[in-house]
Amino acid sequence: MEILTILIPISLFLGGIGLAAFFWALKKGQFDDPQGDANRILTTDYDDRPKP
């Protein structure tokens, strides 16, 4: 039972890091256009070279 005093704070800390990473990605706009990404790969005018 003493191990729970270590494991519970560690799991809360790691969960907080994951939640902070999610909100950071949300703020940076990672999830803005999921439909566009899904449809973009199906187009025939796909260019695999990056633009300069």
C-alpha positions as CSV (number, residue, x, y, z in Angstrom):
1,M,0.0,0.0,0.0
2,E,2.9,2.3,0.5
3,I,3.7,2.2,-3.2
4,L,0.4,4.0,-3.9
5,T,1.8,7.1,-2.2
6,I,4.4,7.2,-5.0
7,L,2.4,5.9,-7.9
8,I,-0.6,8.2,-7.6
9,P,1.3,11.5,-7.7
10,I,3.5,10.2,-10.6
11,S,0.3,9.2,-12.5
12,L,-1.3,12.6,-11.8
13,F,1.9,14.4,-12.9
14,L,2.1,12.4,-16.2
15,G,-1.6,13.0,-16.9
16,G,-1.0,16.7,-16.3
17,I,1.8,16.7,-18.8
18,G,-0.4,14.9,-21.4
19,L,-3.2,17.4,-20.8
20,A,-0.8,20.3,-21.2
21,A,0.6,18.8,-24.4
22,F,-3.0,18.4,-25.8
23,F,-3.9,22.0,-25.0
24,W,-0.6,23.2,-26.5
25,A,-1.3,21.3,-29.7
26,L,-4.9,22.7,-29.7
27,K,-3.5,26.3,-29.3
28,K,-1.0,25.8,-32.1
29,G,-3.8,24.8,-34.5
30,Q,-2.9,21.1,-35.0
31,F,-6.6,20.1,-35.2
32,D,-8.0,22.9,-37.3
33,D,-8.6,21.1,-40.6
34,P,-9.0,17.3,-40.3
35,Q,-11.3,17.0,-43.3
36,G,-8.9,18.9,-45.5
37,D,-6.0,16.6,-44.7
38,A,-8.2,13.6,-45.4
39,N,-9.3,14.9,-48.8
40,R,-5.9,16.4,-49.8
41,I,-4.3,13.0,-50.2
42,L,-7.0,11.8,-52.6
43,T,-6.4,14.6,-55.2
44,T,-4.6,13.8,-58.4
45,D,-2.6,17.0,-58.4
46,Y,-0.6,15.9,-55.4
47,D,3.0,17.2,-55.6
48,D,5.4,15.4,-53.3
49,R,8.1,18.0,-53.6
50,P,8.1,20.8,-51.0
51,K,7.6,24.3,-52.2
52,P,10.8,26.5,-51.9
